Amino acid sequence: MDDQMAVTVIQEAHSAELAFRAPHPLLAGHVLGYTGQSFSLPQPQVRRVTALAAVMLLIDFETPVRHLVTDTGQQQSLPLSPVSGLSDRPLIIRQSGREHGVVVLLTPLGARALFRLPLQELARRNVHLTDLLGPDGRRLTEQLAEAPDWPTRFRTIDAFLLARIDAGPELPPQVRRVWRRLIGAGAAPISTLADEVGWSRQHLNVRFSKEIGLSPKTLARIARLQRAMALMRSTRPPSLADVAAMCGYTDQSHLNRDFRLLTGCTPARFRTLTNDWFSVYIADPRVYPVDGVPSDPQRPAPARGPERQAR
């Protein structure tokens, strides 16, 4: 892979630099993509992170002033280099100062292998990277901070993840199959998926929730919302009523309810927020498409890496 060609760097208002890249092809299915960030916020601003069907790892090179805003309006400190597990609610973050680091989006397959624990232990939590990876996480952060450019950083992350994920545990094949079905278009009912893998619906809910961190039904709702948001951010977005119909919502009111629960705002408000790259984070569409396969606007999507044999 030619890193210089693969990395897309965008300058925003002469003060922010954003760099995007898909992972190494062998990481496809485990890693959704990388986003490099470099900007300063002279005044505190609020950033909304929508519920994602992914585990988000933010590797900080510097220390920003960053707080989580709770439902009651209180502010709680976020750890440096936080790992955010899957959640059925948005994160509202108030921050200021210098932001310099890399966001890595991991599928549950990748997060399970990287952190080597059931993702239920990360669900709805923000955990310091070194609490999960120890000295390896500290060394990785130092290497990335000292690297001369984004291509070198992304190459370093590739090498780290390729080694650690390859040696890590896998999701049970039944959970992996259901997860892939849920994030795909036109996912089947949970009872049908349970029959496909030979489990009862109750057993599927228990095993899936332990390994992924959320129930199958909740993950399906998040994946459906991601498809809706992708349509709304397209060049010629359809009406909200059409979005609701295309994504399998009962009606537009159903879409509105899920939007408020999973993003913290209405669809109309979401459309205004997406005009500002900082205000809402759903992951860049070039590296976070709805079917889970990384892509890049300058080249075809890399092929999925071969499934490893169960150990």
N, C-alpha and C positions, 0 to 999 in steps of 0.2 A: 504493500500500500504506500503510495506517495503521500507523505504527511503534509507536505506543503500544498498539494492539490486538494487533499481531503479536508483541511481545516478552513472553515469560513469565519472570517473576522469581520465584525460589524462595529463601526464607530458610531456612537450615539451622542449627539449634541456636544462633540469635542471633549467630553469629560468621562465617557463610559466606553469601555471596550468589552465586547462580548465575542467569544470564540466557540464555535460548535464543531463537534466531530463525532461520527459514528465510531463504535468500538472496533477492534480487530474482528474480522469475520468469524474467527473461532469462538468469539464471545457472544455472538448473536444468539438470542434466546435467553441469555443470562444478564446482559448489560444493554440498556436502551440507548445510552449515549452520554456524552460529556459536554458540559458547558463551562467555559472559562469566563470569569467575571473580574473586572477591574474598574472600580469607580469610587467616587467619594460623595457623601451626602452631608453638606454643611448643616442642614437642618433635619430634625427627625422626620421620617416618612414611614408610612404604613404599607406593608407588602402583604398581599393575600395569596396564600398557597392553597390551591384547591385540593380536594381529596384526590389522591393519585393511586392508580393500581400498580404502584411501584414503591420500593424503598429508596428514599432520597438520602444520599451521603454528601454533605458539604464539607470540603476540606479547606479550612481557613489558613491562609499564609500570614495574615495579620489579624488583629483583634478588633472587630467592630463593636459598637455599642448596640446590642441586639436583645430585645425582650419579646416574650410571648404575651399577647394580650388575651386574657381569658374571657369567657362569656359574660362575666360580671364587670369587665372593664379593667380588672386588675392586671398588673404587669409582673411577669415572672422571668427571671434570667434564663436565657438559653445557653447550653454549654457551648464551648468553642468546638468547632468541627463536629456539629451534631449529626447523628444518624437518626432519621425520622422513619419509624415503622409505618406500615399501612394504617390508615385511619379513616373513619367514616364521617369525619368533620374537617373543615378547613383549618389551616393555621393562619392566625393573624399576627404578623410580626411587625414591631415598631423598632426601627433602627436608624442609626446615624453613624457618621465617621467613614473610615476607609473600609471598603469591601474588596478583598483580593483573594481569590481562591477558585476552586473547581467544584462543580456540582456533578456527581455521578448518580445516574438513575439505574437502579438494579431491579430486575424482575425478581419475584419470589424465588425462582430457581437459583439465580445468582446470589441473592442475599443469604439463602440457606447455606450454600456452599462456602461463601466468603466468611460469614460470621459463625457458622458451625453451631447454630442453636435454633430451636423452633421459633418461628417468627412471632408466635404469640407473646414471647418475651419482649418484643419490640413494639407491638401494636399500640398505637395511640401514645407513644413515648418518644422522647428526644434524648438520646444517649450519647455521651462523649465517645468519639472514635477510639481513643486509646483504652477506654473501658472494655471495648470489644476486641480490639486487635493488639493491645499492649504495645510493646516496643516496636513491633512491625509497623503499626499505625503512625507512631512518632517518626520513625525513619522515613516512611513514605512522605509524610508532610514536609520534612526537611528537604528531601530530594526535590520535591515539586517546587517548593519556595525558592530553591537555589537554581532551578533550571533557567536557561536563558530565554526560552520562548514557549509558546503554546504547543507547537508540534512536539517538542522534546517532552513536555509535561504529559501530553496524551500518550506518547510512546512509553513513558515510564509507567503510567497507570495500566496500560495494556499488559506490559510485562508482569507487573505485580498481580493483576487479576488473573491472568492466564495461569500463573503458577499456583496461586492459592485456590482458585475455584476448581482447577483440575484435581487438586488433592482433597477437596472438601466433600462433605456428604451431599447426597442428592435427595430431592423430594421423593416420597413413595410414588411409584408409577401411576397409581390410581389418582393421587392428588395432582400430579403433574398433568395428567390427561384432562381432568376436570378443569383445572386452571386454564389450559390452552383453549378449551371449548368455551369457557366463560368470557374470555377476552376477545374471542372471535365474533364476527358479525352473525347475528341470528342465533344466539346461544339457546340451547334447549332448556326446558324446565329442569329444576333440580332433581325431581323424581326420576326423570328420564336419564340424567347423568348418573344418578346412583345405580340405576339398573345396568347402565353401560359398563360400569366398573365392578359390578357384582356386590355392592354394599347396600345396606339399608340407608334410607335417607337420614336417619338419626346418626348412624355411624359415620356417614359422609360428613355431616355437619361438624361432628366432634373432631374427626381427624383433620379435616380441611382447616377448621378454625385454629387448631393447635399448630399446624405446619405453616399456614399462611398468615394468620393473625386476625382474619376476619372470616365471617361465614360466607359460604358460596353465594347466597342471595345478596349480601352486601357488596361483595366484589363485583357481581354482575351489574348492580346499580351504578357503581363507579365507572365500570367499563362502558356502560351505555351512555353515561353523562360525558365521558371523554369523546365518544363518537359524536354526540350532539355538539359539543364545543368545537370539534374539528370542522363540522359543517358550518357553524356560525362564524368561524374565522376564515372560511374559504373566500376566494376572489369574488364569487357571486353567491352570497349566502341566501338560502331559502328563507321563507317566512318561518316564524316560530311554530306555527301550526303544522307546516310541512316538516320541520325538524322533528317535532313530536311524533308525527306519523311515521317518518322514515326510520326513527330509532326505536320504535316499539312502545312508546308511551301511550297510555289510554287516551289522553287528550292533552291540550296545552296546559291545563291546570296541573296535571300530573307532572309535566316537565318543570313547571314553575316551582312546585313543592320540592322536587329533588334538587333543583338548582339552589334554592335557599339553604337546604340542609347540607349540601356537599361543597358549596362555594361560599356561602354566607352572603350572597347577594342575588338579586333577580336577574333573569336573562338580559333585560334591557340595560341594567347597570353593568353587567359583565361586558356587554358590547362597548360601552364607553370606557371601561377600565382597560380593555385590551389595546386601546390606542396608545397607552403609556406602557412601555416595556417593563417598567419597574413595578407598577401597581398590582399586577396579578401575574402569578406564576402557574402555568399549566405544563411547562416543559416545551421546548421549541419543537414544532411539528416536524422539522427535518430529522430529528433524532428520536422523536417519541410518537410514531404513527399509531393508529388505533389497533393494528393487528399484531403489535409487538415486535415487528421486524425492523431494525434500524435502517434508515435510508439517508441519502444525502442529495441535495438539490443538483449537484454537479455530476452525479454518476448513478448508475443503477444500484438498488439495494443489494448489499452483500448476501450471499447465500447463507442459509442457516447452517451452523456448525453441526457436525454429526453428533447424534445423541450418544453419550457415554454408556458403556455397559454397566448395569447395576452391579455394585460391589457385593 
